[in-house]
Amino acid sequence: MLCAISGEAPSQPVASRKSGNVFERRLVEAYIAENGTDPVNGEALALEDLIDLKQSRLVKPRPPTLTSIPALLSTFQNEWDALVLETFQLKQQLAETRQELSTALYYNDSAQRVIARLQTERDEARDALSKLSLTAAPNGASHTNGDAMQVDGQELPEAILAKIDETQQRLSSTRRKRPVPEEWATGDAIATYDVKSTADTQFTGAKSLAVDETGDFFLCGDSDGAIGVYDLKQGAFTTRSNLGSGAVLHGAWANDKPVVATASGAVVVSQEGTVQAKFHQHAGAATAVAVHPSHDLLASVGIDKSFVMYDLQHSKVLTQVFSDHEYTTVAFHPDGHLLAAGTSDGSILLYDVKTSQLAHTFPPSASGAISSLSFSENGTWLASATQGSTVVTVWDLRKLNALKTLDVGTAITGLSWDYTGQFLAACGSGGVVVSQYAKSNKSWSEPLRKAIDAVDMKWGASAKSLVALTGDGAVSVLTA
């Protein structure tokens, strides 16, 4: 038996219960006192884990080389030579290790300098971008917007987070138990819808409609910055005003306040024709806006590859988040905890509203930019359309896949779910089509198809009317 530490025959042999190796008792006890582990496998080892071994007492004869003084001197000389050689090798290894460490520190310092330089260049580029907002003028020229940009990625205040949580809990708790209102329109009634009245907006470049919570007031904008509010009950425009912020690309309602996104990058909040707040966060066109279900928060997206969250109560910017995509449209989940943003490459990004973190990406269903998004009030479906495509894709938010595709036969420019989630209206230059989902047998039908050249449309109160914005700038109302 040989000691696993010294390599010599032990005078007091012991065995380790952990590794089974034999050791000299005094050597292994010293090792345990210092390290507390088995010298061979590194497992925890105590003195109680050592087993005494018995062996016959043998007297080892003196080696022939140690029988004289010259022989001893020769042995010592050999040991000294071996020690000197080992010391030389250790010095050589130390020098190589120092050189490797020096190289590693140099690379680390270089990497930190490169990162610092890139961060500086990024900050300078963002600062320059915030001061240069390019928009297409009628003659092809461009002009600038000199407002400063907020720091992106700022966390939302606690009060805003609490409002988001409260809104989600309040709305999601009643969603499944909410019955269809008795006065709500049926599929048979919608099948009889036809144009009842038409009003000229006197706008030449209107692109979208936005309906308020009552379903009686519809907002549209013009390419020269003017907005108009159509009163469904009166059948006429009640408000016309010019916000002076460039072409209106999209609109929404925050309670009774119209909110519009403009080609100059400005997001404007107005009331009764008077500007209440104006934000200049986007470097380039602000393509769409969406109002949170609490009506206290607003989101906007733009071609500068960012979305911005605003506090409408205090008229201030909360956060701005950049990505690798140009955004074309945006919508809040009915519970307010998710934000869906359509991109120019056809993908749909779902963000967590509280953290502004990307939660999921729906891949492009067709080639082209997302032209319209609409959440169903059941909270589990999202309808999307791609520019130039005739297909509506209904996404299942629970399984995160495509639930249904509906070919409506016309290039889709607008989508709108009704409040009950039964009826999905789609429109385009080829007409207006309403698809109905029957929960009883889980089937889809098409109760209405009208040949109306529409760029956008929205449901009126109780789905008893369908208001369409036509390609020639008129508002057409379809009823039974």
Order of alpha helices (4+ residues) and beta strands (2+ residues): beta-beta-alpha-beta-alpha-beta-beta-alpha-alpha-beta-beta-beta-beta-beta-beta-beta-beta-beta-beta-beta-beta-beta-beta-beta-beta-beta-beta-beta-beta-beta-beta-beta-beta-beta-beta-beta-beta
